[in-house]
Amino acid sequence: MLRFFSVLCVLALLAGCTAKEKGKGKESFDTMGFIAKQFDNTLATESNPTKIPRTIIEDGSLKTVGIYNWTSGFFAGNLWYMYELTKDDKWKNEAIKWTEALDTIQYWSGNHDVGFMMYCSYGNGLKFDGLDYKDILVQTAESLSKRYSEKTKAIKSWNYRKAWDGKTEWFYPVIIDNMMNLELLFEASILSGNQKYHDIAVQHAKTTMKNHYRDDYSCYHVIDYDTITGEVLDKATCQGFTDESSWARGQAWGLYGYVLCYRYTQDEQYLKFAENIAGYMLNHKNLPEDMIPLWDYNVADEGFTPEWSYNAADYPEIPRDASAAAITASALYELSTYSGKEKEYLEAADKIINSLLSPDYLAVDGKNKYFILNHSVGSIPHGAEIDVPLVYADYYLLESMYRKEKLEKGEKF
């Protein structure tokens, strides 16, 4: 039986469960019923767990990716959260199937995204059902640790590539997204007793704190390091508006990353740093009233000139990024449990979730049959996945809903 979110809920009970006027009475919206229907549609359309849902294409059909895509672990993670929120074994059985299709990733060190791929899948399987995934997670951490350098004191995100100018070469690019992979390392250290993984995570967090962030706690997307000296060679963007702007999803990754660093270390410097990042985001002059950010916080500001070809006329309405909002909400729910600003962070997270679970963002228009949310942004500079549903937006929405439920019950998550 669906619990908590399953009942026909009213807005006063759960932020985001909308009540629609119909005649003289009210017709409540079954949020979890809607979400289950979307996932049922997805599973009915694609049963091969090596073809993993990521978004939709223009005609509304499902777009899938292979197991080596950085988003490959999120759909399994969504199924694990469905199981945890409903306790329906149907979702657990599907979650196991889609998780275990990723088995070979534990040995892959092709980029840093193995944290996303394996912790959102296998990590949740261990957490929510106690499955024997310990060795797989530890092996994945070992693979990830191969990308760490004592010279740079950071985990290499991407392999060699060039910047937008086509000239600047990045030999050791580290992106802010990499903060999300530290959870795998911290957890693997606990599971294995190997301090190495913990130490790499801590050092990477410190290096990122030093080099990725500006004085106002906005962050660069990409920092390139000299492989010999470890010195910073370039500070840039790849998916944001400009090198000096603040890409919304990058800000969310950083906030979430430093919150989890505090969870595992109890080091006050990470808590303070997370609070400062949150302050930048929540008090930004360009944050819309509904708290779903523009895809870049500075895209509407004068004085920011993109390094890539950008035509403002193509975007008469600046795209929002629901994925950045969902990540932020999840991070704020956790941050509220550590900070003296509990009320502020809870209210902000609730407002974000209320907005996401409203008809403005929830995929209730019938055009998107497979995902929960509309209106996310992949990469505008690449012209990719603009104003579409994205699997990771759904993942962090479900995680936020799970965390909200736990907090309202006075339970730990």
KAMOWO-V290399 format. One record per residue. N is the residue number from 1. PSI is psi as a letter, one per 20 degrees, with the letter a starting at -180 (NA if undefined). Layout:
<<N | PSI> <N | PSI>>
This chain:
<<1 | p> <2 | p> <3 | q> <4 | f> <5 | i> <6 | h> <7 | r> <8 | o> <9 | q> <10 | q> <11 | h> <12 | h> <13 | h> <14 | p> <15 | p> <16 | h> <17 | o> <18 | q> <19 | p> <20 | p> <21 | p> <22 | o> <23 | c> <24 | i> <25 | a> <26 | p> <27 | o> <28 | q> <29 | p> <30 | n> <31 | g> <32 | h> <33 | g> <34 | g> <35 | g> <36 | h> <37 | g> <38 | g> <39 | h> <40 | g> <41 | g> <42 | g> <43 | h> <44 | h> <45 | h> <46 | o> <47 | i> <48 | o> <49 | i> <50 | i> <51 | n> <52 | p> <53 | p> <54 | g> <55 | a> <56 | q> <57 | a> <58 | h> <59 | j> <60 | i> <61 | r> <62 | p> <63 | p> <64 | r> <65 | r> <66 | r> <67 | i> <68 | j> <69 | q> <70 | i> <71 | j> <72 | h> <73 | i> <74 | h> <75 | g> <76 | g> <77 | h> <78 | g> <79 | h> <80 | g> <81 | h> <82 | g> <83 | g> <84 | h> <85 | h> <86 | h> <87 | k> <88 | o> <89 | h> <90 | g> <91 | h> <92 | g> <93 | g> <94 | h> <95 | g> <96 | g> <97 | g> <98 | h> <99 | g> <100 | i> <101 | i> <102 | j> <103 | g> <104 | i> <105 | h> <106 | h> <107 | j> <108 | p> <109 | k> <110 | h> <111 | a> <112 | i> <113 | j> <114 | h> <115 | g> <116 | g> <117 | g> <118 | h> <119 | h> <120 | h> <121 | f> <122 | h> <123 | g> <124 | h> <125 | h> <126 | g> <127 | g> <128 | i> <129 | j> <130 | k> <131 | q> <132 | m> <133 | j> <134 | g> <135 | h> <136 | g> <137 | h> <138 | g> <139 | h> <140 | g> <141 | h> <142 | g> <143 | g> <144 | h> <145 | i> <146 | i> <147 | j> <148 | q> <149 | p> <150 | i> <151 | g> <152 | h> <153 | l> <154 | q> <155 | p> <156 | p> <157 | f> <158 | r> <159 | a> <160 | p> <161 | r> <162 | q> <163 | a> <164 | h> <165 | i> <166 | j> <167 | g> <168 | p> <169 | p> <170 | o> <171 | h> <172 | m> <173 | p> <174 | p> <175 | q> <176 | h> <177 | h> <178 | h> <179 | h> <180 | h> <181 | i> <182 | h> <183 | g> <184 | g> <185 | g> <186 | g> <187 | h> <188 | h> <189 | g> <190 | g> <191 | h> <192 | h> <193 | j> <194 | o> <195 | h> <196 | g> <197 | g> <198 | g> <199 | h> <200 | g> <201 | g> <202 | g> <203 | h> <204 | g> <205 | g> <206 | g> <207 | g> <208 | g> <209 | g> <210 | g> <211 | h> <212 | h> <213 | q> <214 | r> <215 | h> <216 | j> <217 | j> <218 | r> <219 | q> <220 | q> <221 | g> <222 | p> <223 | p> <224 | p> <225 | q> <226 | p> <227 | i> <228 | g> <229 | h> <230 | j> <231 | q> <232 | p> <233 | h> <234 | q> <235 | o> <236 | a> <237 | r> <238 | h> <239 | i> <240 | a> <241 | g> <242 | r> <243 | h> <244 | j> <245 | a> <246 | n> <247 | p> <248 | g> <249 | h> <250 | g> <251 | g> <252 | g> <253 | g> <254 | g> <255 | g> <256 | g> <257 | g> <258 | h> <259 | g> <260 | h> <261 | h> <262 | h> <263 | g> <264 | h> <265 | h> <266 | k> <267 | o> <268 | h> <269 | h> <270 | h> <271 | g> <272 | g> <273 | g> <274 | g> <275 | h> <276 | h> <277 | g> <278 | g> <279 | g> <280 | g> <281 | g> <282 | h> <283 | j> <284 | p> <285 | h> <286 | j> <287 | p> <288 | r> <289 | h> <290 | i> <291 | j> <292 | o> <293 | q> <294 | q> <295 | h> <296 | p> <297 | h> <298 | j> <299 | h> <300 | j> <301 | q> <302 | q> <303 | j> <304 | o> <305 | o> <306 | q> <307 | i> <308 | r> <309 | o> <310 | p> <311 | o> <312 | h> <313 | h> <314 | i> <315 | m> <316 | h> <317 | o> <318 | p> <319 | q> <320 | r> <321 | n> <322 | h> <323 | g> <324 | h> <325 | g> <326 | g> <327 | g> <328 | g> <329 | g> <330 | g> <331 | h> <332 | h> <333 | g> <334 | g> <335 | h> <336 | h> <337 | i> <338 | h> <339 | q> <340 | i> <341 | k> <342 | g> <343 | g> <344 | g> <345 | h> <346 | g> <347 | g> <348 | g> <349 | g> <350 | h> <351 | h> <352 | g> <353 | h> <354 | g> <355 | g> <356 | h> <357 | k> <358 | r> <359 | i> <360 | h> <361 | h> <362 | p> <363 | m> <364 | j> <365 | i> <366 | i> <367 | h> <368 | o> <369 | i> <370 | i> <371 | r> <372 | g> <373 | q> <374 | r> <375 | l> <376 | r> <377 | p> <378 | f> <379 | o> <380 | g> <381 | h> <382 | i> <383 | k> <384 | p> <385 | m> <386 | p> <387 | l> <388 | r> <389 | q> <390 | p> <391 | h> <392 | h> <393 | g> <394 | h> <395 | g> <396 | h> <397 | g> <398 | h> <399 | h> <400 | g> <401 | g> <402 | g> <403 | h> <404 | g> <405 | g> <406 | g> <407 | g> <408 | h> <409 | i> <410 | k> <411 | q> <412 | q> <413 | NA>>
